[in-house]
Amino acid sequence: MRGGGRETGGRTQSVENRRHQVVVIGSGFGGLFGTKHLKRADVDITLISKTTSHLFQPLLYQVATGILSVGEIAPATRLVLRKQKNAQVLLGDVIDIDLEAKTVTSRLLNQNTVTPFDSLIVATGAQQSYFGNNQFATYAPGMKTIDDALELRGRILGSFEGAELATSQEMRDRLLTFVVVGAGPTGVELAGQIAELADRTLEGTFHNIDPRDARVVLLEGAGAVLGPMGPKLGNKAKRRLEKMGVEIQLNAMVTDIDALGVTVKDADGTIRRIESSCKVWSAGVQASPLGKMLAERSDGTEVDRAGRVVVEPDLTIKGHPNVFVVGDLMSVPGVPGQAQGAIQGATYAAKAIKAGLHGQAPQDRKPFKYFNKGSMATVSRFNAVCQVGKLEFSGFIAWLAWLALHLYYLIGYRSRIITVIQWFVTFLGRSRGQMAATEQWVFARLALEQVNSDEEEADELAAALGAPPADNGKLAEKAKAAIEGRVS
Ligand SMILES: Cc1cc2nc3c(=O)[nH]c(=O)nc-3n(C[C@H](O)[C@H](O)[C@H](O)COP(=O)(O)OP(=O)(O)OC[C@H]3O[C@@H](n4cnc5c(N)ncnc54)[C@H](O)[C@@H]3O)c2cc1C
């Protein structure tokens, strides 16, 4: 870092004669676009992220269902920013932000690094929310990270493999029932792809089962599919999914999830069970905990129910006009938790920092204005729904628009070319290029939880899995059996 002032492992670099220091936290849409927009500015940028890549979350479901590999949707941030000489990338989990000392502390393994800043852009996004039922995560992973997508791929494909070996019809049915919780864009896309995987890709590849017997159930607590996109597009997506054999159950609240299935409460109060080994959670989001930390340390900034920071009109926090919060972590009325919100917020913050270098006072900043470019979701191959302003369209044209837009926003020519080839193979043929799955992908999350948990937490996890505390030593084994649906 040129003229930086970082302290790492007890070492402090000189802070003399340094340029304006910008620290960006997060390498998602907000972090990456914020950094790129400062390329020609007279600043030094340090981008700190706990992941080494820029993850294109909208295509995670294609990794989970064997269409794309991780490399296509998650290029290394370091390589993406190679040519941006005023930026450097640090791997680390940000554990502290000192607003008075203007420093960010990040941690990698057991080493803390303190990085000073003049301006700060925080873009740490959101994670899965189980609405207070975190125990559901054991059996129903969400889809927010590369690990989640690979785990899901392993669980989905593993269920078909288990069904081939099932020793009873009950076990076979359970293994061939896939439950997706939440009928937003992610739930719709995933349910559609599991159905296509079963009907097209896997058809004729097993001896004891017919993958087309798979049951895909999409559960939604509200009364509509794709609620925010309105009834017209929601109903189109619903009809298309139903035509593909997906069972859509609306006004169905999930009240419990265990190894063998899901408990659902209907609008009329009926409680029922769906026996299923493979469950996916795509029902809610919770902002990164750094939002709460920032709000508590500011001069009265609040967070909303999802933990997002209620920012000032210039996307800063109260009393700190040099600290911007953007993307899924910010709460701004009318701005959805979508890539466009993050990109536009980050661009605004970068421009405000540049204007500040040219003498603009914070109070002279124009408020952030969001330009809604619309939203879209794929339902199946050749079919999507799309909303741009008042214009709503669906079907093949919407699908082509979806393909073009996603290709445009994918980072790097290499990723785009390989993605087009993979789509060609999948959508025109019946094959999929990324059908490998390993045992490690399926079980590593729970095993890590076990390693990281203290005794009390291990007891809780064991109890959640139905094991007595004395069985803690065999927790990973239990988890494995539970996920596979082998627990009787
Ligand atoms: C499955 C899925 C599908 C989606 N589909 C669409 C879609 O079709 N269209 C659309 O517009 N939007 C979609 N979205 C939403 C979109 O991806 C998000 O709105 C967008 O990624 C938000 O960008 P962000 O930069 O705020 O956060 P993110 O992209 O989530 O990035 C957060 C970054 O912060 C890092 N980080 C987090 N905590 C820390 C920490 N403590 N220390 C250091 N680094 C940290 C993470 O590693 C990550 O790099 C989808 C999201 C998901 C999960």
The ligand as an SDF file (V2000), in Angstrom:
LIG
                    3D

 53 58  0  0  0  0  0  0  0  0999 V2000
  -29.7390  -16.6270   -4.2950 C   0  0  0  0  0  0  0  0  0  0  0  0
  -29.8400  -15.1580   -4.6010 C   0  0  0  0  0  0  0  0  0  0  0  0
  -30.3790  -14.7450   -5.8100 C   0  0  0  0  0  0  0  0  0  0  0  0
  -30.4620  -13.3860   -6.1150 C   0  0  0  0  0  0  0  0  0  0  0  0
  -30.9860  -13.0030   -7.3160 N   0  0  0  0  0  0  0  0  0  0  0  0
  -31.0050  -11.7030   -7.6500 C   0  0  0  0  0  0  0  0  0  0  0  0
  -31.4600  -11.2830   -8.9250 C   0  0  0  0  0  0  0  0  0  0  0  0
  -31.8680  -12.1040   -9.7530 O   0  0  0  0  0  0  0  0  0  0  0  0
  -31.4170   -9.9510   -9.2250 N   0  0  0  0  0  0  0  0  0  0  0  0
  -30.9590   -9.0310   -8.3370 C   0  0  0  0  0  0  0  0  0  0  0  0
  -30.9080   -7.8470   -8.6570 O   0  0  0  0  0  0  0  0  0  0  0  0
  -30.5410   -9.3860   -7.1120 N   0  0  0  0  0  0  0  0  0  0  0  0
  -30.5440  -10.6920   -6.7460 C   0  0  0  0  0  0  0  0  0  0  0  0
  -30.0980  -11.0740   -5.5050 N   0  0  0  0  0  0  0  0  0  0  0  0
  -29.7280  -10.0320   -4.5380 C   0  0  0  0  0  0  0  0  0  0  0  0
  -28.3350   -9.4940   -4.7990 C   0  0  0  0  0  0  0  0  0  0  0  0
  -27.4220  -10.5500   -5.0000 O   0  0  0  0  0  0  0  0  0  0  0  0
  -27.9420   -8.6350   -3.6170 C   0  0  0  0  0  0  0  0  0  0  0  0
  -28.8660   -7.5960   -3.5120 O   0  0  0  0  0  0  0  0  0  0  0  0
  -26.5420   -8.0740   -3.7700 C   0  0  0  0  0  0  0  0  0  0  0  0
  -25.5990   -9.1060   -3.8340 O   0  0  0  0  0  0  0  0  0  0  0  0
  -26.2150   -7.1410   -2.6170 C   0  0  0  0  0  0  0  0  0  0  0  0
  -24.8980   -6.6990   -2.7570 O   0  0  0  0  0  0  0  0  0  0  0  0
  -24.0460   -6.2890   -1.4780 P   0  0  0  0  0  0  0  0  0  0  0  0
  -22.7380   -5.8160   -1.9980 O   0  0  0  0  0  0  0  0  0  0  0  0
  -24.8360   -5.4050   -0.6110 O   0  0  0  0  0  0  0  0  0  0  0  0
  -23.8770   -7.6450   -0.6630 O   0  0  0  0  0  0  0  0  0  0  0  0
  -23.2370   -9.0250   -1.0970 P   0  0  0  0  0  0  0  0  0  0  0  0
  -23.2210   -9.1980   -2.5570 O   0  0  0  0  0  0  0  0  0  0  0  0
  -23.9500  -10.0470   -0.2760 O   0  0  0  0  0  0  0  0  0  0  0  0
  -21.7240   -8.9280   -0.6110 O   0  0  0  0  0  0  0  0  0  0  0  0
  -21.3850   -8.8690    0.7470 C   0  0  0  0  0  0  0  0  0  0  0  0
  -19.8750   -8.9910    0.8440 C   0  0  0  0  0  0  0  0  0  0  0  0
  -19.4750   -8.6710    2.1540 O   0  0  0  0  0  0  0  0  0  0  0  0
  -18.5640   -9.6490    2.6270 C   0  0  0  0  0  0  0  0  0  0  0  0
  -18.6820   -9.6600    4.0870 N   0  0  0  0  0  0  0  0  0  0  0  0
  -19.7770   -9.9150    4.8360 C   0  0  0  0  0  0  0  0  0  0  0  0
  -19.4960   -9.7760    6.1410 N   0  0  0  0  0  0  0  0  0  0  0  0
  -18.1920   -9.4230    6.2120 C   0  0  0  0  0  0  0  0  0  0  0  0
  -17.3030   -9.1350    7.2910 C   0  0  0  0  0  0  0  0  0  0  0  0
  -17.6960   -9.1640    8.5720 N   0  0  0  0  0  0  0  0  0  0  0  0
  -16.0200   -8.8410    7.0030 N   0  0  0  0  0  0  0  0  0  0  0  0
  -15.5850   -8.8040    5.7130 C   0  0  0  0  0  0  0  0  0  0  0  0
  -16.3850   -9.0480    4.6660 N   0  0  0  0  0  0  0  0  0  0  0  0
  -17.6700   -9.3460    4.9100 C   0  0  0  0  0  0  0  0  0  0  0  0
  -19.0060  -10.9200    1.9380 C   0  0  0  0  0  0  0  0  0  0  0  0
  -17.9550  -11.8700    1.8990 O   0  0  0  0  0  0  0  0  0  0  0  0
  -19.3440  -10.3790    0.5550 C   0  0  0  0  0  0  0  0  0  0  0  0
  -18.1850  -10.2660   -0.2360 O   0  0  0  0  0  0  0  0  0  0  0  0
  -30.0120  -12.4210   -5.1800 C   0  0  0  0  0  0  0  0  0  0  0  0
  -29.4720  -12.8440   -3.9590 C   0  0  0  0  0  0  0  0  0  0  0  0
  -29.3850  -14.2060   -3.6690 C   0  0  0  0  0  0  0  0  0  0  0  0
  -28.8010  -14.6490   -2.3530 C   0  0  0  0  0  0  0  0  0  0  0  0
  1  2  1  0
  2  3  1  0
  2 52  2  0
  3  4  2  0
  4  5  1  0
  4 50  1  0
  5  6  2  0
  6  7  1  0
  6 13  1  0
  7  8  2  0
  7  9  1  0
  9 10  1  0
 10 11  2  0
 10 12  1  0
 12 13  2  0
 13 14  1  0
 14 15  1  0
 14 50  1  0
 15 16  1  0
 16 17  1  0
 16 18  1  0
 18 19  1  0
 18 20  1  0
 20 21  1  0
 20 22  1  0
 22 23  1  0
 23 24  1  0
 24 25  2  0
 24 26  1  0
 24 27  1  0
 27 28  1  0
 28 29  2  0
 28 30  1  0
 28 31  1  0
 31 32  1  0
 32 33  1  0
 33 34  1  0
 33 48  1  0
 34 35  1  0
 35 36  1  0
 35 46  1  0
 36 37  1  0
 36 45  1  0
 37 38  2  0
 38 39  1  0
 39 40  1  0
 39 45  2  0
 40 41  1  0
 40 42  2  0
 42 43  1  0
 43 44  2  0
 44 45  1  0
 46 47  1  0
 46 48  1  0
 48 49  1  0
 50 51  2  0
 51 52  1  0
 52 53  1  0
M  END
$$$$
